[in-house]
Amino acid sequence: MAPAGRAHTEEVRAARDATPAAIRTAVAEASCLVFGLGLTEAWQDLGHGTVLPVCPGTVRGTFDAGRHVFHNHTFAEVHRDLSAALALTRAANPELRVLLTVSPIPLTATATGGHALTATTYSKSVLRAVAGQLAEEHAYVDYFPAYEIVTGFPFKTAFFEPNLRSVTPEGVAFVCAYTSHIVQLSRGESRALLDMLYDQTARTPFLHCPARWTPNTLVFWDNRCVQHHAGWDYYPHSRYGRRVAVNGQRPRA
């Protein structure tokens, strides 16, 4: 990945060729594919039928109302497309097992014109139903209940950050703790490696950027790639936060 983009067309083409090759190699050599399902909303390019994860013009490109249309996938469509994807992976690796899971992170915005709460319920319900159906249909497919573990009523949203969207490090560790062992290793080696991975996931940031708060301090971060953790260094003062989301005009079809 090149977050800042690439300087030349040749570099883009080389990266585009290298990525599918790396995916083919990984699928062919893997023993298990973990596939996480997030949401059903997408955009389609009517020119060539490509499904786009975000609306053109928001991150990159230009929005064309006559070409780009919003589409919220149905159960039948997700089941059809995911079945085809699994068939491709099994064709490359007939011994491959698949573990499906559904992300517990809710939508913060929706292009349906409805409320994000009902849009989240629709997306997660469709994806969970498809995952369960495929697990029933194929012996090589299993379902791992990460969604239920984090969002289940017994835990009373304890695994969400104050913004009620991001999963806390403790929530990640709790979900991962349901992995019993790594079959290729001895029990002792497996336990040591899993404990290290849990601690790495929950406690160790790849890039640590502390903020020293003073009056009028304002901090922005991207929840998709940055984990926010508040140390208890403000005692005896109170900590209060307000969530602010960037508001833009929704493209009209």
Phi, psi and omega per residue, in radians:
M1 nan 2.466 3.102
A2 -2.173 1.604 -3.071
P3 -0.959 -0.557 -3.112
A4 -1.595 0.088 -3.106
G5 1.503 3.136 3.138
R6 -2.082 2.605 -2.993
A7 -1.349 -0.544 -3.014
H8 -2.276 2.667 3.132
T9 -1.060 -0.648 -3.130
E10 -1.074 -0.640 3.117
E11 -1.157 -0.688 3.117
V12 -1.109 -0.781 -3.138
R13 -1.130 -0.701 3.118
A14 -1.115 -0.739 3.116
A15 -1.155 -0.669 3.137
R16 -1.141 -0.583 3.093
D17 -1.332 -0.626 -3.075
A18 -1.252 -0.613 -3.072
T19 -1.114 -0.920 3.096
P20 -1.042 -0.617 3.124
A21 -1.117 -0.729 3.115
A22 -1.146 -0.663 3.121
I23 -1.152 -0.759 3.120
R24 -1.041 -0.770 -3.141
T25 -1.109 -0.760 -3.121
A26 -1.107 -0.762 3.139
V27 -1.148 -0.726 -3.101
A28 -1.155 -0.519 -3.064
E29 -1.736 -0.179 -3.061
A30 -1.362 2.713 3.007
S31 -1.763 -0.406 3.140
C32 -2.566 2.374 3.074
L33 -1.907 2.083 3.075
V34 -1.665 2.077 -3.027
F35 -2.101 1.964 -3.134
G36 -1.665 2.335 -3.123
L37 -1.843 2.276 -3.013
G38 -1.931 -1.008 -3.096
L39 -2.685 2.896 -3.083
T40 -1.796 -0.188 -3.086
E41 -1.405 2.425 3.135
A42 -2.764 3.068 3.070
W43 -2.142 2.549 -3.127
Q44 -2.087 2.505 3.059
D45 -1.680 1.917 -3.093
L46 -1.173 -0.311 -3.138
G47 -1.142 -0.716 -3.125
H48 -2.404 0.152 3.023
G49 1.395 0.116 -3.122
T50 -1.191 2.384 3.066
V51 -1.594 2.243 -3.074
L52 -1.943 2.380 -3.091
P53 -1.253 -0.470 3.124
V54 -2.325 2.795 -3.128
C55 -1.216 2.237 3.071
P56 -0.981 2.429 -3.123
G57 1.732 -0.222 3.125
T58 -1.583 -0.847 3.102
V59 -1.783 -0.848 3.122
R60 -2.547 2.872 3.032
G61 1.401 -2.962 -3.110
T62 -2.269 2.348 -3.129
F63 -1.386 2.320 3.107
D64 -2.175 1.906 -3.064
A65 -1.079 -0.440 3.129
G66 -1.490 -0.131 -3.070
R67 -2.104 -0.662 -3.059
H68 -1.783 2.141 -3.101
V69 -2.228 2.542 3.094
F70 -1.372 2.504 3.091
H71 -2.536 2.266 3.082
N72 -1.861 1.930 -2.992
H73 -1.177 2.501 3.128
T74 -1.605 3.012 3.071
F75 -0.982 -0.833 -3.084
A76 -1.072 -0.696 -3.123
E77 -1.211 -0.774 3.129
V78 -1.126 -0.728 3.132
H79 -1.092 -0.750 3.127
R80 -1.104 -0.855 -3.062
D81 -1.221 -0.705 -3.139
L82 -1.228 -0.619 3.062
S83 -1.070 -0.732 3.122
A84 -1.142 -0.699 3.126
A85 -1.130 -0.736 3.125
L86 -1.156 -0.631 3.106
A87 -1.112 -0.663 3.105
L88 -1.124 -0.753 -3.131
T89 -1.159 -0.666 3.134
R90 -1.254 -0.489 3.063
A91 -1.166 -0.615 3.110
A92 -1.375 -0.493 -3.090
N93 -2.580 1.563 -3.059
P94 -1.062 -0.333 -3.129
E95 -1.646 0.004 -3.063
L96 -1.185 2.316 3.008
R97 -1.794 2.676 -3.047
V98 -2.199 2.308 3.075
L99 -2.020 1.986 3.138
L100 -1.680 2.529 3.069
T101 -2.595 2.825 -3.139
V102 -2.059 2.297 -3.134
S103 -1.170 2.356 3.102
P104 -1.438 -0.094 -3.076
I105 -1.291 2.119 -3.097
P106 -1.368 2.907 3.057
L107 -1.332 2.481 3.032
T108 -1.764 -0.208 3.100
A109 -2.679 2.745 3.135
T110 -2.482 2.573 3.098
A111 -1.691 0.128 -3.117
T112 -1.313 -0.335 -3.029
G113 1.609 -0.116 3.100
G114 -1.688 -2.859 -3.138
H115 -1.529 2.567 -3.140
A116 -1.064 -0.510 -3.139
L117 -1.158 -0.860 3.130
T118 -1.219 -0.563 3.103
A119 -1.148 -0.695 3.092
T120 -1.098 -0.810 -3.133
T121 -1.044 -0.725 3.124
Y122 -1.096 -0.910 -3.092
S123 -1.014 -0.873 -3.074
K124 -1.176 -0.631 3.137
S125 -1.133 -0.784 -3.141
V126 -1.107 -0.826 -3.098
L127 -1.144 -0.712 3.126
R128 -1.146 -0.675 3.134
A129 -1.166 -0.719 3.120
V130 -1.132 -0.773 3.129
A131 -1.043 -0.771 3.117
G132 -1.123 -0.695 3.141
Q133 -1.125 -0.767 -3.140
L134 -1.172 -0.613 3.093
A135 -1.146 -0.548 3.087
E136 -1.309 -0.586 -3.046
E137 -1.403 -0.516 -3.021
H138 -2.195 2.285 -3.135
A139 -1.202 -0.405 -3.102
Y140 -1.534 -0.001 -3.133
V141 -1.902 2.310 3.043
D142 -2.201 2.849 3.108
Y143 -2.103 2.321 3.076
F144 -1.921 2.187 -2.977
P145 -1.453 0.939 3.080
A146 -1.061 -0.681 -3.139
Y147 -1.073 -0.825 -3.109
E148 -1.182 -0.632 -3.122
I149 -1.107 -0.759 -3.081
V150 -1.384 -0.733 -3.026
T151 -1.669 -0.100 -3.075
G152 -1.037 2.485 -3.092
F153 -1.050 -0.467 3.131
P154 -1.071 -0.401 -3.055
F155 -1.702 -0.083 2.964
K156 0.900 0.808 3.140
T157 0.996 0.395 -3.094
A158 -1.153 -0.350 -3.074
F159 -1.689 0.209 3.085
F160 -1.872 2.584 3.011
E161 -1.187 2.957 3.132
P162 -0.971 -0.408 3.116
N163 -1.331 -0.059 3.110
L164 1.039 0.461 3.067
R165 -2.272 -0.894 -3.119
S166 -1.311 2.423 3.108
V167 -1.470 2.353 -3.113
T168 -1.252 2.772 3.046
P169 -0.979 -0.626 3.118
E170 -1.133 -0.625 3.099
G171 -1.155 -0.725 3.100
V172 -1.077 -0.792 -3.133
A173 -1.117 -0.662 -3.127
F174 -1.144 -0.734 3.109
V175 -1.131 -0.812 -3.114
C176 -1.121 -0.474 -3.115
A177 -1.126 -0.247 3.108
Y178 -1.369 -0.109 2.996
T179 -1.361 2.051 -3.017
S180 -1.378 -0.774 -3.120
H181 -2.935 2.897 3.047
I182 -1.739 2.071 -2.933
V183 -1.148 -0.455 -3.096
Q184 -1.373 -0.153 -3.078
L185 -1.995 2.842 3.027
S186 -1.208 2.864 -3.116
R187 -1.037 -0.731 -3.129
G188 -1.157 -0.792 3.118
E189 -1.117 -0.725 -3.140
S190 -1.078 -0.789 -3.117
R191 -1.103 -0.745 -3.137
A192 -1.125 -0.740 -3.125
L193 -1.194 -0.751 3.133
L194 -1.116 -0.734 3.114
D195 -1.067 -0.707 3.115
M196 -1.129 -0.741 -3.134
L197 -1.163 -0.704 3.110
Y198 -1.084 -0.769 -3.126
D199 -1.164 -0.672 3.111
Q200 -1.102 -0.757 -3.111
T201 -1.170 -0.759 -2.995
A202 -1.525 -0.450 -2.923
R203 -2.114 -0.397 -2.971
T204 -1.904 1.908 3.086
P205 -1.355 2.569 3.074
F206 -1.302 -0.525 3.118
L207 -2.443 2.090 -3.067
H208 -1.811 2.083 -3.122
C209 -2.244 1.599 -3.113
P210 -1.288 2.556 3.080
A211 -1.971 2.191 3.095
R212 -1.721 1.898 -2.987
W213 -1.340 2.309 3.004
T214 -2.367 2.887 3.124
P215 -0.907 2.356 3.115
N216 1.282 0.271 3.063
T217 -1.271 2.378 3.118
L218 -2.308 2.200 -3.097
V219 -2.144 2.302 3.045
F220 -2.005 2.506 2.977
W221 -2.633 2.804 -3.110
D222 -1.712 1.975 -3.079
N223 -1.135 -0.244 -3.120
R224 -1.320 -0.421 -3.065
C225 -2.373 -0.014 3.139
V226 -2.179 2.288 3.122
Q227 -1.741 2.207 -3.104
H228 -1.695 2.255 3.102
H229 -2.389 2.171 -3.118
A230 -1.684 2.022 3.041
G231 -1.311 2.665 -3.077
W232 -1.544 1.147 -3.112
D233 -1.946 0.228 -3.101
Y234 -1.853 0.025 3.124
Y235 -1.066 2.409 0.169
P236 -1.652 0.288 -3.139
H237 -1.381 2.861 3.101
S238 -1.636 2.606 3.086
R239 -1.889 2.219 -3.108
Y240 -2.353 2.328 -3.138
G241 -2.294 2.691 3.073
R242 -2.295 2.222 -3.131
R243 -1.354 2.322 3.097
V244 -2.228 2.229 3.103
A245 -1.991 2.478 3.117
V246 -1.200 2.283 -3.104
N247 -1.858 2.257 3.111
G248 -2.356 2.966 -3.133
Q249 -1.370 2.243 3.121
R250 -1.320 2.271 3.118
P251 -1.029 2.495 3.127
R252 -1.835 2.264 3.137
A253 -1.361 nan nan
